[in-house]
Amino acid sequence: MRKSVLSLALLGAGFALILPVASAQAQATRTWISGVGDDANPCSRTAPCKTFAGAISKTATNGEINCLDPNGAGSLTITKSITVDCHEIFSSDLNAGVPGFIINFDAFAGTDVRKTVRIRNINFNGANTGTIGIRIIGAASAGSAVFIEDVVIDGNFGAPGQGIIDARTGGGELSIFNTSVRNNGQNGITIAPASGSTQITAILERVRVHNSGFGLAAAAGAKVTVVGSSFSGNTSAGIFADAAGTQVVLDGNTISGNATGIQTTNSGAVFLSNNNITFNAACVSGSAASNTNNRFVGNGGSCTVSPVGGVTNPTGQL
């Protein structure tokens, strides 16, 4: 009898030792960071972590990282479906000399079927030496989706000096809403499938790209729709479509004060509807297809475009 009691006591002690460890290793659906947090914490609301990198390892796949107060949460490599959202809180990623966020779909687990990343309400400050605000890569990206909302990206002048680069080899979807990309050494937004053949479908709405090289650069495999956005002060072109198979549809945008308003090369295609194209040093380089409801004012050089539609259908609308 005493032996049985002792065995049960030892077994109970063993469980007592095991249970806290299991609990400490569990991942939460929602985690929190704070400017006064500590990455040794469990990232709960009452014991938050300090950085995004500290929180992601304690956040479950398809979970969410939130911010409790203004902070500088550092750079992050994303390797799972997740939401990073600092709504109504000033959260800054000071990415001097490095990328801000890297989304690497090749590092996602095979069981991660959603392949979805949402980034909201974060300011990326490259402090003049940052390399990339947000970089999206990976061959295992078929069916993936990235949402970038209410974000500011600024000050990336270290090579390659870009705001957002989407170079997924396996394709996917990209949505950018209500976002400012400014003051970059090269492109503001680049959408260029690394293989050059797999499609990335992108939509940009209420996006502002200012004072970069190319505002938007789209390469082979990119299918991009841009609505209600502005591209100004870019030292190369506001919109650049390069290579056969590249298609950029522009509706209701302002393209103003760039070295070139619209540039196409290598059979890249741009389709214009209801845009203001104004005060660019050069208007259109290459070719663009235009409906009759675009406005060209104060540009240098030629604004020659190919009309869409015919005499009985001058706007190209069905």
Secondary structure, DSSP 4 states (H G I P E B T S, - for coil): -HHHHHHHHHHHHHHHHHHHHHHHHPPEEEEEE-TT--TTS---SSS-BSSHHHHHTTEEEEEEEEESSSEE---EEE-SSEEEE-TTS-EEEE-TTS-SEEEEGGGS-TT--S-EEEEES-EEE-TTT--EEEEEE-SS-TT-EEEEES-EEEEE-STT-EEEEE--TT-EEEEEEEEEEEEESS-SEEE--TTSSS-EEEEEEEEEEESSSSSEEE-TTEEEEEES-EEES-SSEEEEEESTT-EEEEES-EEES-SEEEEEETT-EEEEES-EEES-SEEEES--EE-TT-EEES-SS----EEPSBTTBTT---
